[in-house]
Amino acid sequence: MDDSKSSADDGEINAGCGIKSRVTMKDAIAFMDSVKTVLGAKSDGFVNLFKDYTAKRIDAKQVISGAIPLLKGHGELVAGFNLFLPQAHEISVPLEDDAFAREMEPFLEDALKFIKIVKEQLNAEQFAYFLNLLHEHQNMRKSFEDLYSEIGILFSDKPDLLQDFNYFLPAFEANDHTR
């Protein structure tokens, strides 16, 4: 118990198996808030898993086994949960709808082709910047408007890239910008 107290005191959480992770108590609270928002009443089952674990009624593997059905279909929660697990115990939850995955395959192939074209037309620094912009938007650290503006500047001398980029925008976003 002293180990967990010192872990909490230094702002880190003991992820189990004696492995310290780089997540903080603040991260854990934010994750649990996300769980409550996304799962609603179903989040009680998730919270109960951790209460049982803390009370030593179940072990880490049972927490993971119990979390899988609760998190199924919520990839963002699975990714958040994995932050607290040792790498060997990370989980993945497959897409619920294989038909959806098959529908998305051509789109993903087009996206990969586009990324390859962008890489060929930009220098290494510009390409890294492009990937960083996408990553920041994906992680909600950059608004769509900021993303589009910065991509517009980056592709200012490559209108074909900007037009192709528009293809990948959701309809409601792409309609706000001329092609």
N, C-alpha and C positions, 0 to 999 in steps of 0.2 A: 504493500500500500504506500510506503514511503516513496517508492520509485514513481508511482503515478502522481503523487503530490508534487515531487520535484519537477516532473515533466510539465504539470500544469503551471507551476510557478515560473518556469522559464519560457512559458508560452507555447511549448510544443506538446503534442499529444503522443503518448506511447501507442504505437499502432499494433502492439501485440507481438508475441514471439521475440521480445527483447529488441525489436527494431524500432528506432525512432524515425518518424517521418518528419517532413518539413511543414506539416500543416499545424496551424495554431488553433487554440480554443475558439478564436474569432471565426476561423474557417469552419469549424465544426458547427458553431451556432448558425452561421450563414447557410450551411448545407441543410441543417435540420429545418430552417425556415423555408428553404426551397422545397424540401420534402413535404412539409405541411401545406404549402401553397399548391403544389402539383397534385398531391395525392388526396388532399382534403381529409375526410374522416378515416380513410384507409391508412393515413400516416400513423394512427394510434398503434397499429400492428407493428410498424417499423420501430416506433419508440419503445414498445414493449420488448422487442428483441434485445435492445440495448439495456433495458432494465434487467432482463433475465441474465444477460451476459455479466453485467456489473455485480449482480447478486450471485454469480457463479452457478446459476441453474443450467446454463448452456455454455458451450464452448464457441470459439471463433468460427469453426466450420459450420456449426448450427446457425449462427447469426447470418453467415453468408447464404446458407441454404434457405433460410427463412426470408432473406431479403430479395432473392432472385424473383420469386413470383410477384412480390410487391412492386418491384422496379421494372418488371417486364413492360416493354413498350415505351419506356421513359429513358432513352439513351443518355440524356443530360444528367439524370440522377445516377445512372450507373457510373458514368464518368466521375461524378462527384464522389460517389461511394468508394470508388477505386483509389481515390487519393488517400484514403485512410487505411488501405490494405497493403500488406507486403506484396511486392510484385508477383511472387509465386502464387498468391491467392486472389489476384484480380479476376473479376468476372466479366463476362460479356453476355449480353442478352440479344439473341437474334431478332431481326425484323419480324414483326408479327405476321406480316402479309407478304408471302413470297411473290404474289402477283404484282404488288407494288414494287418490289425489288426488280422484277423483270421489266416493268414499265420504265423504271429509272435507268436501266443499263444503257440504252442508247444515249440518254442525256449525259450520263457520266462519261461515256466514251467521247462525246463531243467536247465536254469540259476538259478532259485530258488532252485532246488534240489542241484546243485553244491554249491551254497552259504551255504546251510544247511550242506553239507558234510564238507566243509572247516571249518565251525564253530565248528563242532564236532571234527575235527582233530587238531585244533589249540587252544592254550590257549587264554584267553580273550584279552590279550595285543596284541598277534600276529594277532588275528582276527580283532581287531580295526585298526591295522596297515594296514592289507590287504584292508579293506573297505576304509581307507583313501587314499591308493594308487589309487584305482579305481576312487574315487571321484576327486582326483587331475588330473588324466588323462582325466576324463570326462569334467572337467572345463578348460582343456588345460593348466594346470600348470605343467604337467609332460608329457614329450614326450613318445611315444610308446616304444622307445628303453630303456628309463629309467624305465618305468613301467615294461617291460618284464624282465629287469635285476634284479630289486628289487624283483619281484615275484619269479624269479628263485632262488634267495638267500633264500627268505622266505620258499620256497617249496623244498629246496635242499635235505632234508631228506624224502621228500614225492613225488617221481617222478610221482606217479599216479595222484596227484593233478595238477602237472605241465602239464602233458599230457592232462588232462581234461580241464585245463585252455586254452590250445591251441585250443580246439574245438570252443571256443567262439570268437576267433580272426577272423577279416575279412580275406578273402583268401589271399590278397596281403601281409598282415602282417604275417599270420601264415606260409606262404611259406618261409619266411626268417628264420624260426627256425625249427630245426628238432623236430619231435614228439617223 
